[in-house]
Amino acid sequence: MNVLVTGGAGFIGANLCRELLERPEVDRVVALDDLSTGRADNLDGTGAELVEGSILDAAVLARLVADADAVVHLAARPSVPRSLADPVASHDVNATGTIRVLEACRRETVHVVAASSSSVYGSVTSLPKHEGLPTRPLSPYGASKLAAEAYVLAYGASFGLPSLAFRFFNVYGPLQPAGHAYAAVVPTFVDAAMRGEPLLVHGDGHQTRDFTFVGTVTWVLADAVLRRVTSDEPVNLAFGTRMSVLELTRRLSGVLGTPVEVRHGPPRAGDVRDSQAADERLRRLFPGATAVPLEEGLRRTVAWF
Ligand code: NAD
């Protein structure tokens, strides 16, 4: 089996390339990535082939999709703050880029598994967030991921394209970069704690997130590809573990075996207050999926740093 992973040199993408090539059914993995946030050396030792190019390039996509039995579409301009800085750039890659990927898949009738985001729920306050709730994005990023997800579902409905759109929650783990303005909370905290610096919490720290270890996410993605799982509804990819950001600092302190200092800054625009996935649909479609517990995931993340 040949699999094309868009955004394959990124954090989740490179972890997925490794996971796919460990499966006996998979012969070849090609990563299409423009290296805007991904890194070529993330793929070192995975056996995946990197094609440096953009999902906005229809000719490159057509060539690569023609050789693929399945596509996992992860390429995106991620992060809420990045989308606040340049909403149109986020739309171009996340929404227009997705329809380009879908067009290429439609021509070849190739199964596509795509990444949406919990940010599509936005200001919806009821918990846990189940897929039947309305979507009210709070950021251009959330809006662009909702557009992407809507296109995936529409291509399934309109053209019978075998497809699946996952809503990822807060994914963390090895290869997730720290030390830049748009870094995610787990690597930012691990990096600061390991340098003995204070952990900067935006707002009061009682905001909650559903943290998912990247190995759990890549296991589910690989299972979706190998079993050709499709769904005409979006599927949350998280297991309903709701944790405050302050509690995360305590758990990290426990894993490191050292106290950590917490400092508070202003809350960030566009951030949702609470996040927790309903996982019934995920568990129904992926009965073999098990979540790596947070402490274990944090240990593996710390070991990578
Ligand atoms: P990432 O930035 O590490 O990966 C995105 C990859 O896409 C990068 O390698 C980047 O270089 C590549 N890319 C960007 N624009 C491209 C283009 N035009 N053509 C080709 N490649 C391009 O981020 P990630 O955390 O691995 O995210 C992967 C996917 O998961 C994204 O779709 C993101 O929106 C989604 N997601 C991630 C999280 C999370 O917690 N990490 C949460 C929700 C959704």
Residues whose N, C-alpha, C, O or C-beta is under 5 A from the ligand:
A	BS01	NAD	G7 A9 G10 F11 I12 G13 L32 D33 D34 L35 S36 T37 G38 G53 S54 I55 L56 L74 A75 A76 R77 P78 V93 A115 S116 S117 S118 F168 F169 N170 V171
